[in-house]
Amino acid sequence: MNKFVSYEIKPYVYISNEGDVEKCNELVNLVINEKLEGYIEQVILYDNCYTVKYIDEELKIEWETTTDNVVSYTIEEGILLDSLAVKQLEELLSRCEESMEAYIIKHTQPVQE
């Protein structure tokens, strides 16, 4: 778990439009360190390049599709994720932990005169 972004994953069951019982995961208790404001980092995961951003109090994950379109997904309280998305989110955030720490240190150091 990332020490600057924390959350819990709870099982979530719902009835689809077709009447089928569907299972997924709900992200709850999302807490993001406010000192990450302005943070942007690129991460390679499964040969794809993802950009993790925390801007305007929103944590976003962006990536390019095979048609060069950029997909942006906001990580927020109550979003529903399948098991693969949960795993990818955990991996992305774990790979960002060192750069998040460096970002916070850099932006909270007193200005040297």
N, C-alpha and C positions, 0 to 999 in steps of 0.2 A: 504494500500500500504506500502511496506517495504521502510524504509528511506535510505537503503544502496544499494538497487537494484530497479531501476525504469524503467518503460516501458509504452507504450500505446498499446492498443489492437484496431485494426481497422478491420471492416468487410471486408471480402475478398470473391469474387465470381469468379469461374473459370469453364471452360468446361472440364468435365472428358473425359477420353479416349473413353468412350461409347457415348459421345455426350450429357450427362446430365449436367444440371447446378448444381454445388455444392457450398455450402456455408461453410465457415470456418472463422477463425480469424487470422490476421497477427500481429505478435509482432514487433513493431517499436519503435524507439527512446530509445533503450536499453542503460541504463547508470548503470555501476557497480562501486562502490567505490573501487579504486585501492588498498586501505589499506586492503581489504579482501584477498589479495593474500596469498594462503596457507590455506585458511579456509576450514574446513571439519566438517560437523555436521550430525548426524543421527536424523531422525524425524519419529515418528509413525503417519501414516495417514490412516484411514479406515482399521486398523489392519495390514497394510503393513509397512515395514521399508524402508524408503527412505534415501539415503545419498545425501546431497547437498554439492557440492565442488566448490571452485573457485581456480583453479590451472592453471598456464601458460596462464592467461588472458582468461580462458574459464569457464563459469558457467555450471556445469553438474549436472544432477539429475540421480541417479542410484537406481535400485531396483532389487530384486531377483524375478524370475518368479517361477511358481509352479514346474518347472523342475530344480530348483537351478541354472539356468543361470542368469548372471547379465546383465541387460539391462542398457545402458548408453545413455542419451539423452542430447545433448548440447543445451543450451538455447542461441540463437544468434539472431541478427538482421534479420528480414524477415522470421523467421520460421512460418509455418502455424500450428495452433492448433485448435482442435475442442473445443466446449464449455466446455466439461468435463475437458479437459487438461488445459484450462485457469483457471477454478475454482481450480483445484488441485495445479497448480503453485502458485496461489495467496495464498492458504492455507499453502502450504509448506513454502513460503517465509515469511508469517506473523508469522509462528511458529519459524522461524529462527532469527527473528529480535533481540531478546534479546541476543542470543548467538553471533550474528554478532557484536553487540555493545560491548559485553564483549571481543571478539576477537580483535577488533580494539583498544580498550582501552589498553588491555594487550600488544599488539605489537607496540603501539606508545608511551608508557611510557618511559621516559628517564631511562637509566640504573643507578641503585643506587650503589654507591661504598661503 
